[in-house]
Amino acid sequence: MNYELRIEKMVQGGEGMARLPDGRVCFVQGGLPGELCKVELSQNKKDFTRGRVVKVLEKSADRAEPKCPLFGKCGGCSLQHLASEQQAPYLARVERENFRRLAHAELPEDFKIHVGPAWGYRNRARVVIARAKNGNVSFGFRMQKSNGIIPFESCPVLTPALNAFLKENAAKIFEESVKNNKRPPRNFELDVNLFDNGKGDVSFYYKGMTAKDFEKNAVSVVDIAGAQIRSDASVFFQSNLALLPELVSAVQTAVDEGIASGEASDAWLIDLFSGVGFFAALLKDRFKKITTVEREEGCLKHARLNLNGGAVQKNVENVSAAAEEWLVKNVVDVPATLIVDPPRTGLPVEALDAIVKSSVNRLIYVSCDPVTLVRDYAKFAQAGFSLKKAEGFAFYPQTPHLEMMFILSR
Ligand SMILES: C[S@@+](CC[C@H](N)C(=O)[O-])C[C@H]1O[C@@H](n2cnc3c(N)ncnc32)[C@H](O)[C@@H]1O
C-alpha cells in the first residue's frame, strides 16, 4: 500500500517520521524532514508503521545523491541520501530529542558533535570470502538481513589502504586459509577482519589462522596521541583513526578536570571495557594505580604490553573478566577515576548498580549507542548523578551511528 506523506523529522536510526491519515506514526527509510514522499509500507502494526520512499515528490535542499553504487543493497551507510555536511547537525537534533524523550531532560547547551572526514575514514572492515560448490571464489560484504554476499568492488567509506588491500589480497588470504584448514569442505565461507593502522599497514584475521601467521599478519601497532598502541585484527579497536585523537583529547581533559576538581582522584584509574587497554595506556602517567578490565581474552596480552611493556608492575592490573563480575567482587571504596566504554548494549545492570553503590563520584562514559547511553544515564540520574558534559563524535559518517562521551558526577 502506498501513501503520500510529509516527513516531520528524523528519528534515531536515521529514518524520517511521518503520520498516516489515521494518525499512526510511519518510520520512513530514505525520507528527509520537510519532504513530501510517496511511501510504500513494509510493516503495518496496530500502533506504528514502517515504509520506504519510492518517490520523492518535494525534495529537501539537504538531499544528496548516494555515492556508493551499493546504496540500498548493502546493509551499511544508510544515510548517504543526506548531504555529508548536514549529517552532524541532523544527528545532534535527533540526540537532543532522544534525550528529552528518554531522560526527560535537556542535553547541555554546549553539546556539539566533532566532525572528521566524510569518506574514506573507516579503518576496520569485515568481509566474507566464499567458495561455491562449483569451485568459484567470491568475496564481499555480508548482506544485513540475509547470509548472501554483496561482491566487493570498492567501498567509499573504507580507507584507501583497505580498498587497495581488498582488491589485491582477498584471493591470497583465501588460499592461505584453505592451506591451514586440514579438510576444507568444498563450499567454504570465511569471515575475515581487516584493520588499517593508519600508516597504510593492513592486518587481517580469520578463525583458524596459525599462531605464526597471526603474529605476522594479524598484529598491528597504531600511533595515536604520541603513544604506540598494540592491537590485532581479531579484537576491538576504534574504527575512525582520523577523529580518534579528538575523543582521546576529550577523555584526557575530562580526567584532568575530575582530578583538579577533587571529584575524582589520581590514586586509581579504572578502565572498564578496556579492549587493549586503550584509554588507560594513554593516561597511565597520570595515575598511581591502574586497573583495566576486559572480557575478550585476546586483548589481555596487548593490554599488558600497552600499559607496562609486558613487565609485571604492582601498580598495574590487567584483568580478563566481565566488568560486572569484577565490579561485584571488587568494592571500589575510594573516589577513583572511572572510564566505561561498553558495547552497544550499554552497561549490564549489575555493573551500573555496583558503580552507584561504590565511592565513585565521577564517571566518564564513552558510548557507541546513544539510546543505551541515555537509558543508563536515566538510571544514574535517579541515583543522584547529573550530566556535566556531553560531546558527540561523528565516527561513522554516512550512517546514523554516533560516538558519544558523557561526564556524570554526584
Ligand atoms: C566499545 S569497545 C571499547 C574498547 C576500548 N575502550 C577501546 O577504546 O578500544 C567495548 C569492549 O568491551 C568488551 N566487552 C563487552 N562486554 C564486556 C563485559 N561484560 N565485560 C568486559 N568487557 C566487555 C568488548 O570485548 C570490547 O573490547
The ligand as a Gaussian input file, in Angstrom:
#p B3LYP/6-31G(d) Opt

LIG

0 1
 C       33.406000      -0.335000      22.588000
 S       34.674000      -1.460000      22.946000
 C       35.795000      -0.421000      23.828000
 C       37.207000      -0.892000      23.964000
 C       38.234000       0.125000      24.411000
 N       37.750000       1.019000      25.428000
 C       38.794000       0.912000      23.242000
 O       38.529000       2.119000      23.160000
 O       39.478000       0.314000      22.408000
 C       33.934000      -2.453000      24.169000
 C       34.806000      -3.552000      24.710000
 O       34.109000      -4.182000      25.798000
 C       34.332000      -5.578000      25.729000
 N       33.215000      -6.189000      26.484000
 C       31.960000      -6.452000      26.067000
 N       31.202000      -6.858000      27.094000
 C       32.009000      -6.866000      28.194000
 C       31.796000      -7.155000      29.566000
 N       30.603000      -7.553000      30.017000
 N       32.840000      -7.016000      30.408000
 C       34.052000      -6.613000      29.963000
 N       34.309000      -6.323000      28.692000
 C       33.297000      -6.431000      27.806000
 C       34.422000      -5.892000      24.261000
 O       35.158000      -7.088000      24.058000
 C       35.153000      -4.647000      23.730000
 O       36.544000      -4.834000      23.732000

